[in-house]
Amino acid sequence: GAAILGFTVLATGTALALYAWRAPSMRTGAVFAPVSREAGMTLNNLFLMACTTTVFLGTFYPVFVEVTSTDRISVGPPYYALTFVPLSLPLLALVAFGPMLNWKRDALSAVIRRLRWPLLISSAALVLIVGNIGLERLMQALGLGLGVWLILGSLWLLVRRWSAGARSEFWRRVRSTPPAFWAIVLAHAGLGVSTVGIACVTALESSAVLTLQPGQGADFAGRRIVLTGADIVQGPNYRAERITVSMTGPGVDRDISSERRFYPVAGTQTTEAGIDLGLTGAYYVSVGERRGDAVVVRVWNHPFVGWIWWGAMIMAAGGAVSLLDRRLRIAVPAGKEIRA
């Protein structure tokens, strides 16, 4: 706890010290309207700071308590559900508006017109999602709807850019799209992909505990799971109980193994879960205790869990693409404006 706290103080303190050092050289910019890209960036930063503060408090308050007293506490999901989620939902809703805003001054009605098709499609998707998963999971449905909204809103940037002007100039506009513009599209689309993954896992995850004998099977989350083998195997420095299950379903036919390992020298035991990761989610299989000839098999289904990490990689790719834009790497002479 003390080491983590010290590292955080060093990193944050250095950043704040640098800001304080350079603050006197900063000048107030031109005035901008409440509806403008500058206002959108400011509101975005306020929401990000609020979200960061809630995560910081939830993560480090237990560390403060541990360092300053003999008590130990933990902060769980209820805290984040009451603080982080209400802040992140409006932030996600506003992200797609930012790139559509004009600098200095704009009209809200004009921005909504520019985004009318993503708004209509994502609203229809939200209605379908609520109809399928129910109102009792409204927050998860909102998360899925916002994920669709972010993906559509980012792709709509390309549609508007490429469709502006004569059709004969279409391919020229595609080729002339600057890397900074691609970076915005990738970053926002990646955020939408991660949002869909988080919402799906939260709303649709399921699990089951099965007691199976070799040759027996059970249905779980759209797949048929059959225990095909249960053996004792010897590893390099451990002894393990290994099970193999056959998992079949629409377009799926594969074997997955899981082991419960015992390390005699250390006297410890670990469980190695079997994982089947696909485009639409991940299935986890874990071996449990034996009950005579039967084996307890624990299974989990996390729909679209891989989208969380794939979205993060898309966002990282957006950051990398932005570095390719020569205008952002080379100083621009005073008086010239950079436009993305």
Beta strands, then each sheet from edge to edge (+ up, - down):
strand 1: 206-212
strand 2: 217-220
strand 3: 223-234
strand 4: 239-249
strand 5: 252-263
strand 6: 268-272
strand 7: 274-278
strand 8: 281-291
strand 9: 294-303
sheet 1: 1+ 9- 8+ 7-
sheet 2: 2+ 3- 4+ 5- 6+
end
